[in-house]
Amino acid sequence: MSTTEEPRPPFPPFDEESARAKVLAAENAWNTRDPGKVALAYTLDTVWRNRDEWVTGRDDVVAFLTRKWERERDYVLRKSLWTFGGHRIAVRFQYECRDAAGQWWRSYGNENWEFADNGLMRRREASINDLRIAEEDRRLHGPRADGDTSEIPT
């Protein structure tokens, strides 16, 4: 795990184009399900609220994501820009995964992000709701194809 903070464009303050690029980059990174790679997009002292859990710092991010993706199998995510301003972006998202018993889930939520000047996320707050689904009701079957900028499926 890197203990440096390599700048990560695009940088704030965000306009619509740079905010959309940041959202797509986050989606792409999370769809790798690689905790070490994902954690590099956050400041060393990042603070998260994810559901009812608080996470502080990159090492905690890696531990959190490792647990998450051990539990949430075949995870696939879509994010959509909600709004932006200055150093902040808000997104809505859906992801689907299955648990160890094979039950599929769709999770809906929103996130509020705040970025440092170097383009790394210093704060992430996520509110998430889960819905049990049948496998045939899945909407997401893998990461986006290159060039796909469609909205979240409804």
ZIURVEN-V342472 format. One line per field, one symbol per residue. ss: DSSP state (~ for helix, > for strand, _ for the rest). phi: phi as a letter, one per 20 degrees, with the letter a starting at -180 (. if undefined). psi: psi as a letter, one per 20 degrees, with the letter a starting at -180 (. if undefined). A space follows every 10 residues. Layout:
ss=???
phi=???
psi=???
This chain:
ss=__________ _____~~~~~ ~~~~~~~~~~ ____~~~~~_ _>>>>>>>>> __>>>>_~~~ ~~~~~~~~~~ ~_>>>>>>>> >>>>>__>>> >>>>>>>>__ ___>>>>>>> >>>>>_____ >>>>>>>>>> >>>_~~~___ __________ ____
phi=.fdddfgcff dffedfffff ffffffggff ffldgfffff edfgdgcccc ldddccnfgf fffgfffgff edelgbccdb feabaleccd cdbcccacef enfecdddac cddcdegene edbbccdccd cfcegfefdd cpggfgnfcf fffd
psi=ppjrnpqnrq qqqqagghgh hgghgggggh ihkngggghi jqqhkqpqoo djppppqggh gggghgggih hnqkppqpqp pgrrpdjqqp qqrqqqrqah iipqqppqaq qpqpqrhjjq pippppppqq ppqqhijqhp krrqqpiokr rpq.
